[in-house]
Amino acid sequence: MWILEDHGLAGDRGSGRAQDDDQKRLLAPDKRRVFVRLRSPRQLCRAALLIAGIACLAVPRTTAWAVALQGVWLIDGKAAVQMFDCEGLLCGRILWLQIPRDPQDQMVRDKNNPEPALRQRQLCGLTIISGMRPTGSDRWEGGSFHNPDDGKTYGVSAELKSADVLIARIYAGIPALGETKTLQRVPHCTSEGWC
């Protein structure tokens, strides 16, 4: 097995074992890096641990926090939102509505959206929380929350208080002037109102 090490140029090496070193090392042209042949099991083990450590650092941290929030969360008894990982950030889509249909027996739509082209979107399945990034083991910030009740988009941050309680801060501009919502984890059911 060969491993890359940083060394000086060929002329910079000590002259003590130059011939032996030349047999063990191959100098990359015009580079200051040398490939070293690993011979002992201990060297192989160290190289494997180093590679494994680098691989762990290269993997995004989404899995641990995404698993903690996976599931369905009830907001104010009016809607249930499924939290999910979206490209390394946290997002949430509507999965249940207390009143899923309008008086004409049509699925409720995003009728208060300020963009007329989006007013025909069904609320069931609509992503209303997006872009929250992890800032700690149980905290997320920097996201946005689309409120179908007034059609506005707000900032949102969240903190997992227990396995079944999520505290969300919904705000316009300054988090301190926002509103706090407590979300409860609920099972996904097949009763009326589920998308």
Secondary structure as UniProt FT lines:
FT   STRAND          2..6
FT   HELIX           10..12
FT   TURN            16..17
FT   HELIX           18..24
FT   STRAND          25..27
FT   TURN            29..30
FT   STRAND          33..37
FT   HELIX           41..58
FT   HELIX           62..69
FT   STRAND          71..75
FT   TURN            76..78
FT   STRAND          79..86
FT   TURN            87..88
FT   STRAND          89..97
FT   TURN            103..104
FT   TURN            111..112
FT   HELIX           116..118
FT   TURN            119..120
FT   TURN            124..125
FT   STRAND          127..136
FT   TURN            137..138
FT   STRAND          139..146
FT   TURN            148..150
FT   STRAND          153..162
FT   TURN            163..164
FT   STRAND          165..171
FT   HELIX           175..177
FT   STRAND          179..186
FT   TURN            192..193
//
